[in-house]
Amino acid sequence: MSRLDACFAGLRERGECALIPFVTAGDPDMQTTAQLVPALAEAGADVIEIGVPFSDPMAEGPTIQRSSERALAGGATLRRVFEMIADLRAHVATPIVLMGYANVFLCNGEASFAEAAAAAGVDGVICVDLPPEEGESYRAALAAAGVDSILLASPTTSSERLAMLAEQTRGFLYYVSLTGVTGARSELAAGIEAPVRRAREDHGVPVCVGFGVSKPEHAARIAAFADGVVVGSALVERVAAAPSRDTAVDAAVRFVAELKEALRPR
């Protein structure tokens, strides 16, 4: 059983929804990210999603675009991200998922990427711009290395395609709650509950909802019908607004603790 499978199985037994905070590796520097990850795990994160900076992050809104720009300006690279995760594995048992783009992940080949991810201790990978129809060999390379390939669905996904994605994803299915790019919203998108429930009930795969989640009330509403909640831009904004590394970590920890409290069974 993979670390992600074990995580969701344990949460299911407790009747609890997973909290998955997102941080951009290297924003504003790698030392801050290395301090954030264990702090978020301690604050209640069940899975931690780490974004690998890219110069053209087409799925991202302004907040995460700017975080990638800061990280790249500071020298963040995929190799440095792997090195950081490998160092963290000595004291962080929480599942870690990488999110990024094919240009970065596959520039040295599918097998090389998969092996490096596994060696670093990565549990799952979300490759935003690689359609499943074009990613069979990529997913096979990850599977051979023991790393889960996590696929994405959205409100525009047909029932037939949702079934295919639920069948092929590993770890969990990431359900993008709205059309468009990432970014904190004041209100959740409407109409996402039915397809999320269908994917969970018909295919037995954990489904985690992200994009637009910005406050504990959002997380609590999603917890009623999903297996996990992904919070990205709202957390990245708090890190960016902090005047120092310590205050950035403190702000992130407080926010994640508030989110997790909203997800605990009542």
JONOR-V37130 format. One record per residue. N is the residue number from 0. RES is the residue in one small letter. OMEGA is omega in radians with two decimals (none if undefined). Layout:
N:RES:OMEGA  N:RES:OMEGA
//
This chain:
0:m:-3.14  1:s:3.12  2:r:3.10  3:l:3.12  4:d:-3.13  5:a:3.13  6:c:-3.10  7:f:3.08  8:a:3.12  9:g:3.11  10:l:-3.13  11:r:3.12  12:e:-3.12  13:r:-3.09  14:g:-3.01  15:e:3.13  16:c:-3.11  17:a:2.98  18:l:-3.10  19:i:3.07  20:p:3.14  21:f:2.98  22:v:3.06  23:t:-3.14  24:a:3.09  25:g:3.12  26:d:-0.03  27:p:3.08  28:d:-3.07  29:m:3.13  30:q:3.11  31:t:3.12  32:t:3.14  33:a:3.09  34:q:-3.11  35:l:-2.99  36:v:3.13  37:p:3.12  38:a:3.10  39:l:3.08  40:a:3.14  41:e:-3.10  42:a:3.08  43:g:3.10  44:a:3.12  45:d:3.05  46:v:3.10  47:i:3.12  48:e:-3.12  49:i:3.12  50:g:3.08  51:v:-3.04  52:p:3.14  53:f:-3.06  54:s:-3.10  55:d:-3.06  56:p:-2.92  57:m:-3.13  58:a:-3.00  59:e:3.01  60:g:-3.05  61:p:-3.07  62:t:-3.09  63:i:3.00  64:q:-3.13  65:r:3.11  66:s:3.07  67:s:3.12  68:e:3.13  69:r:-3.11  70:a:3.13  71:l:3.11  72:a:3.13  73:g:3.06  74:g:3.13  75:a:3.07  76:t:3.08  77:l:3.14  78:r:-3.14  79:r:3.06  80:v:3.10  81:f:3.14  82:e:3.13  83:m:-3.13  84:i:3.11  85:a:3.10  86:d:-3.10  87:l:-3.07  88:r:3.10  89:a:-3.09  90:h:3.10  91:v:3.13  92:a:-3.12  93:t:3.08  94:p:3.13  95:i:3.13  96:v:3.03  97:l:3.01  98:m:3.13  99:g:-2.96  100:y:-3.02  101:a:-3.13  102:n:-3.12  103:v:-3.03  104:f:-2.92  105:l:-3.08  106:c:3.11  107:n:3.11  108:g:-3.07  109:e:-3.10  110:a:-3.14  111:s:3.12  112:f:-3.10  113:a:-3.12  114:e:3.13  115:a:3.11  116:a:3.14  117:a:-3.12  118:a:3.14  119:a:-3.08  120:g:3.08  121:v:-3.11  122:d:-3.10  123:g:-3.12  124:v:2.99  125:i:3.08  126:c:-2.90  127:v:-2.97  128:d:3.09  129:l:3.14  130:p:-3.12  131:p:3.13  132:e:-3.12  133:e:-3.02  134:g:-3.07  135:e:-3.12  136:s:3.07  137:y:3.14  138:r:3.10  139:a:3.12  140:a:3.10  141:l:-3.14  142:a:3.14  143:a:3.14  144:a:3.14  145:g:3.14  146:v:-3.12  147:d:3.03  148:s:-3.03  149:i:-3.10  150:l:-3.07  151:l:2.98  152:a:-3.08  153:s:3.13  154:p:3.12  155:t:-3.13  156:t:3.12  157:s:3.12  158:s:-3.13  159:e:-3.13  160:r:3.10  161:l:3.11  162:a:3.13  163:m:-3.14  164:l:3.13  165:a:3.12  166:e:-2.99  167:q:-3.12  168:t:3.07  169:r:-3.11  170:g:3.03  171:f:3.02  172:l:3.12  173:y:3.13  174:y:3.10  175:v:-2.92  176:s:-3.09  177:l:3.02  178:t:-3.09  179:g:-3.03  180:v:3.11  181:t:3.10  182:g:3.11  183:a:3.10  184:r:3.12  185:s:3.13  186:e:3.07  187:l:3.06  188:a:3.12  189:a:2.98  190:g:-3.09  191:i:-3.04  192:e:-3.04  193:a:3.14  194:p:3.09  195:v:3.10  196:r:-3.12  197:r:3.13  198:a:3.14  199:r:-3.00  200:e:-3.08  201:d:-2.99  202:h:3.04  203:g:-3.11  204:v:3.01  205:p:3.14  206:v:-3.14  207:c:-3.03  208:v:3.10  209:g:-3.08  210:f:3.03  211:g:-3.12  212:v:-3.02  213:s:-3.10  214:k:-3.09  215:p:3.14  216:e:3.06  217:h:-3.11  218:a:-3.12  219:a:3.13  220:r:-3.14  221:i:-3.11  222:a:-3.13  223:a:-3.08  224:f:-3.11  225:a:3.12  226:d:-3.10  227:g:3.13  228:v:3.11  229:v:-3.14  230:v:-3.07  231:g:-2.99  232:s:-3.13  233:a:3.09  234:l:3.13  235:v:3.10  236:e:-3.13  237:r:3.09  238:v:-3.10  239:a:-3.07  240:a:-3.06  241:a:-3.11  242:p:-3.11  243:s:3.14  244:r:-3.10  245:d:3.14  246:t:3.07  247:a:3.13  248:v:3.14  249:d:-3.14  250:a:3.13  251:a:-3.13  252:v:3.14  253:r:-3.12  254:f:-3.14  255:v:3.10  256:a:3.10  257:e:3.11  258:l:-3.11  259:k:3.12  260:e:3.13  261:a:-3.11  262:l:-3.11  263:r:3.14  264:p:3.13  265:r:none
//
